[in-house]
Amino acid sequence: MWSLADGFITREQPWRTVKTDPVAAERTLAMCLHALRLGAAFAAPFIPDAAAAVWHFLGQKGTVQGVAPTAALAGSLERVDAPWVLEGAPPMFEKITPEVCKQLSGHFAGQ
């Protein structure tokens, strides 16, 4: 799902279309916001902390735990009904350095 969303935004290039077709750029960004919201709903059982961080970053009410993906799809996907205020999100996952990668490789290789 994330690959599809990434391919969509790459293909639509809202950073370029905003200059020639602001309505299309707005629609693209709305679809991306909805994809993030839907992704958080799907990911919640597997990576609950990251899903909760995305949900909070998107300014969604309540918690993402227990939200059915079909409920996350409610409403028009081509617009955002209320302004979503997006604030800078902190990194959601710790960066894995080459040293940590080597250590983990050894650990999981049974050494």
Backbone as CSV, one residue per row, in Angstrom:
resi,resn,N_x,N_y,N_z,CA_x,CA_y,CA_z,C_x,C_y,C_z
1,MET,0.826,-1.193,0.000,0.000,0.000,0.000,0.871,1.257,0.000
2,TRP,1.954,1.209,0.822,2.828,2.387,0.878,3.495,2.628,-0.468
3,SER,3.858,1.550,-1.161,4.489,1.695,-2.479,3.529,2.321,-3.476
4,LEU,2.272,1.935,-3.416,1.274,2.529,-4.313,1.119,4.022,-4.042
5,ALA,1.059,4.397,-2.772,0.918,5.814,-2.415,2.150,6.604,-2.853
6,ASP,3.331,6.014,-2.648,4.565,6.670,-3.061,4.600,6.851,-4.576
7,GLY,4.215,5.801,-5.303,4.176,5.896,-6.765,3.178,6.941,-7.239
8,PHE,2.047,7.029,-6.543,1.019,8.007,-6.906,1.536,9.433,-6.772
9,ILE,2.126,9.754,-5.629,2.586,11.135,-5.432,3.761,11.457,-6.356
10,THR,4.599,10.464,-6.630,5.715,10.670,-7.554,5.200,10.934,-8.966
11,ARG,4.195,10.176,-9.361,3.626,10.324,-10.700,2.874,11.652,-10.853
12,GLU,2.113,12.027,-9.832,1.283,13.234,-9.912,2.063,14.534,-9.711
13,GLN,3.180,14.479,-9.017,4.070,15.624,-8.795,3.334,16.910,-8.389
14,PRO,2.672,16.917,-7.230,1.922,18.116,-6.842,2.806,19.347,-6.662
15,TRP,4.090,19.162,-6.390,5.006,20.293,-6.259,5.178,21.009,-7.594
16,ARG,4.875,20.321,-8.692,4.934,20.958,-10.014,3.542,21.397,-10.469
17,THR,2.546,20.519,-10.290,1.207,20.848,-10.785,0.571,22.007,-10.030
18,VAL,1.052,22.314,-8.823,0.475,23.429,-8.077,0.635,24.734,-8.852
19,LYS,1.649,24.808,-9.703,1.887,26.027,-10.491,0.933,26.146,-11.679
20,THR,0.526,25.013,-12.228,-0.321,25.047,-13.426,-1.759,24.628,-13.167
21,ASP,-1.974,23.786,-12.164,-3.316,23.293,-11.864,-3.451,23.088,-10.361
22,PRO,-3.672,24.175,-9.602,-3.727,24.072,-8.149,-4.825,23.129,-7.646
23,VAL,-5.921,23.016,-8.365,-6.999,22.121,-7.949,-6.528,20.664,-8.018
24,ALA,-5.820,20.310,-9.073,-5.285,18.952,-9.203,-4.247,18.680,-8.117
25,ALA,-3.408,19.662,-7.822,-2.402,19.494,-6.772,-3.080,19.292,-5.420
26,GLU,-4.125,20.050,-5.162,-4.875,19.913,-3.906,-5.499,18.520,-3.806
27,ARG,-6.054,18.049,-4.891,-6.671,16.716,-4.917,-5.609,15.639,-4.656
28,THR,-4.447,15.797,-5.258,-3.361,14.837,-5.049,-2.940,14.811,-3.584
29,LEU,-2.754,15.974,-2.999,-2.335,16.033,-1.596,-3.413,15.483,-0.667
30,ALA,-4.670,15.734,-0.980,-5.763,15.167,-0.176,-5.732,13.649,-0.235
31,MET,-5.509,13.109,-1.430,-5.428,11.650,-1.573,-4.258,11.101,-0.751
32,CYS,-3.149,11.817,-0.731,-1.988,11.373,0.036,-2.276,11.400,1.541
33,LEU,-2.952,12.439,2.009,-3.321,12.497,3.419,-4.238,11.343,3.790
34,HIS,-5.191,11.044,2.926,-6.095,9.923,3.183,-5.341,8.592,3.149
35,ALA,-4.365,8.475,2.270,-3.565,7.242,2.211,-2.783,7.057,3.512
36,LEU,-2.258,8.140,4.058,-1.557,8.051,5.341,-2.501,7.638,6.462
37,ARG,-3.696,8.218,6.457,-4.686,7.880,7.487,-5.092,6.412,7.373
38,LEU,-5.343,5.961,6.153,-5.716,4.566,5.924,-4.559,3.639,6.297
39,GLY,-3.344,4.025,5.931,-2.178,3.233,6.283,-2.015,3.094,7.784
40,ALA,-2.284,4.167,8.520,-2.207,4.098,9.979,-3.230,3.113,10.526
41,ALA,-4.441,3.126,9.978,-5.482,2.201,10.438,-5.089,0.755,10.165
42,PHE,-4.533,0.485,8.994,-4.098,-0.875,8.665,-2.894,-1.301,9.509
43,ALA,-1.993,-0.373,9.793,-0.751,-0.707,10.491,-0.911,-0.821,12.003
44,ALA,-1.977,-0.285,12.562,-2.137,-0.217,14.017,-1.957,-1.562,14.733
45,PRO,-2.488,-2.664,14.218,-2.284,-3.926,14.945,-0.835,-4.423,14.918
46,PHE,-0.057,-3.972,13.951,1.295,-4.492,13.753,2.382,-3.578,14.312
47,ILE,2.225,-2.286,14.107,3.179,-1.304,14.631,2.382,-0.190,15.320
48,PRO,1.813,-0.509,16.484,0.879,0.418,17.130,1.453,1.786,17.457
49,ASP,2.695,1.852,17.902,3.258,3.158,18.256,3.438,4.040,17.023
50,ALA,3.958,3.464,15.938,4.146,4.236,14.703,2.801,4.654,14.118
51,ALA,1.829,3.755,14.145,0.498,4.083,13.625,-0.131,5.209,14.442
52,ALA,0.037,5.145,15.755,-0.501,6.201,16.622,0.187,7.535,16.339
53,ALA,1.492,7.500,16.071,2.224,8.733,15.760,1.714,9.356,14.463
54,VAL,1.478,8.542,13.445,0.941,9.046,12.175,-0.451,9.615,12.401
55,TRP,-1.284,8.881,13.131,-2.659,9.315,13.420,-2.644,10.672,14.111
56,HIS,-1.785,10.809,15.106,-1.673,12.069,15.846,-1.136,13.178,14.947
57,PHE,-0.115,12.875,14.150,0.475,13.850,13.227,-0.579,14.406,12.272
58,LEU,-1.500,13.525,11.852,-2.560,13.947,10.929,-3.689,14.700,11.632
59,GLY,-3.595,14.822,12.947,-4.605,15.568,13.691,-5.931,14.841,13.814
60,GLN,-5.901,13.514,13.721,-7.139,12.736,13.815,-7.589,12.659,15.269
61,LYS,-8.892,12.594,15.459,-9.447,12.542,16.806,-9.372,11.121,17.345
62,GLY,-9.263,11.016,18.653,-9.235,9.715,19.291,-7.939,8.987,19.007
63,THR,-8.018,7.667,19.111,-6.845,6.850,18.864,-7.080,5.973,17.647
64,VAL,-6.021,5.542,17.034,-6.110,4.711,15.836,-6.417,3.259,16.189
65,GLN,-6.106,2.840,17.423,-6.368,1.470,17.815,-7.871,1.197,17.727
66,GLY,-8.209,0.153,17.030,-9.606,-0.230,16.901,-10.348,0.458,15.770
67,VAL,-9.688,1.357,15.027,-10.346,2.005,13.892,-10.327,1.039,12.716
68,ALA,-11.496,0.707,12.217,-11.573,-0.178,11.054,-11.094,0.576,9.822
69,PRO,-10.292,-0.060,8.969,-9.845,0.623,7.750,-11.011,1.175,6.931
70,THR,-12.145,0.504,6.939,-13.296,1.032,6.193,-13.770,2.351,6.790
71,ALA,-13.665,2.506,8.113,-14.029,3.779,8.742,-13.040,4.870,8.358
72,ALA,-11.778,4.497,8.188,-10.764,5.478,7.789,-11.005,5.966,6.367
73,LEU,-11.754,5.194,5.580,-12.061,5.576,4.203,-13.281,6.488,4.094
74,ALA,-14.000,6.674,5.186,-15.243,7.450,5.147,-14.994,8.857,4.598
75,GLY,-15.899,9.313,3.788,-15.792,10.651,3.212,-15.133,10.637,1.847
76,SER,-15.081,11.786,1.250,-14.472,11.918,-0.068,-12.958,11.806,0.041
77,LEU,-12.375,11.044,-0.859,-10.924,10.908,-0.873,-10.258,12.038,-1.646
78,GLU,-11.043,12.820,-2.347,-10.465,13.862,-3.193,-10.409,15.221,-2.518
79,ARG,-10.905,15.283,-1.297,-10.822,16.564,-0.600,-10.645,16.288,0.890
80,VAL,-10.202,17.292,1.573,-10.074,17.244,3.022,-11.100,18.234,3.536
81,ASP,-12.089,17.719,4.283,-13.212,18.555,4.701,-12.809,19.709,5.609
82,ALA,-11.914,19.474,6.522,-11.467,20.535,7.424,-9.968,20.691,7.248
83,PRO,-9.463,21.879,7.484,-8.010,22.044,7.335,-7.263,21.103,8.278
84,TRP,-6.344,20.371,7.736,-5.489,19.508,8.546,-4.219,20.299,8.815
85,VAL,-3.941,20.529,10.062,-2.723,21.234,10.426,-1.660,20.182,10.701
86,LEU,-0.666,20.156,9.858,0.403,19.171,9.994,1.609,19.856,10.601
87,GLU,2.041,19.352,11.718,3.205,19.908,12.381,4.360,18.946,12.167
88,GLY,5.547,19.421,12.247,6.717,18.576,12.038,6.668,17.325,12.899
89,ALA,6.753,16.210,12.262,6.724,14.933,12.982,8.139,14.505,13.317
90,PRO,8.347,14.000,14.528,9.673,13.481,14.854,9.907,12.178,14.115
91,PRO,11.140,11.751,13.992,11.393,10.454,13.356,10.623,9.356,14.093
92,MET,10.025,8.463,13.328,9.209,7.415,13.930,10.016,6.174,14.269
93,PHE,11.130,5.988,13.610,11.949,4.812,13.845,13.386,5.252,14.047
94,GLU,14.100,4.532,14.883,15.506,4.821,15.129,16.312,4.498,13.878
95,LYS,17.232,5.375,13.531,18.085,5.136,12.379,19.045,3.997,12.704
96,ILE,19.161,3.082,11.780,20.061,1.942,11.982,21.392,2.273,11.313
97,THR,22.415,2.399,12.133,23.753,2.714,11.630,24.392,1.440,11.078
98,PRO,25.441,1.577,10.268,26.138,0.379,9.776,26.644,-0.511,10.918
99,GLU,27.070,0.105,12.033,27.556,-0.674,13.167,26.429,-1.511,13.777
100,VAL,25.261,-0.897,13.957,24.111,-1.616,14.519,23.660,-2.704,13.551
101,CYS,23.690,-2.410,12.267,23.306,-3.403,11.253,24.224,-4.624,11.335
102,LYS,25.509,-4.391,11.479,26.473,-5.492,11.580,26.211,-6.307,12.845
103,GLN,25.951,-5.608,13.941,25.673,-6.279,15.197,24.395,-7.127,15.093
104,LEU,23.343,-6.569,14.519,22.084,-7.298,14.368,22.233,-8.483,13.412
105,SER,23.011,-8.293,12.346,23.242,-9.389,11.393,23.903,-10.556,12.099
106,GLY,24.894,-10.253,12.928,25.564,-11.305,13.677,24.632,-11.970,14.658
107,HIS,23.819,-11.168,15.318,22.878,-11.708,16.306,21.854,-12.631,15.666
108,PHE,21.296,-12.207,14.560,20.244,-12.994,13.930,20.784,-14.097,13.015
109,ALA,22.094,-14.113,12.801,22.705,-15.187,12.029,23.069,-16.367,12.927
110,GLY,22.787,-16.204,14.226,23.061,-17.293,15.157,24.493,-17.312,15.652
111,GLN,25.201,-16.230,15.496,26.596,-16.173,15.927,26.694,-15.630,17.327
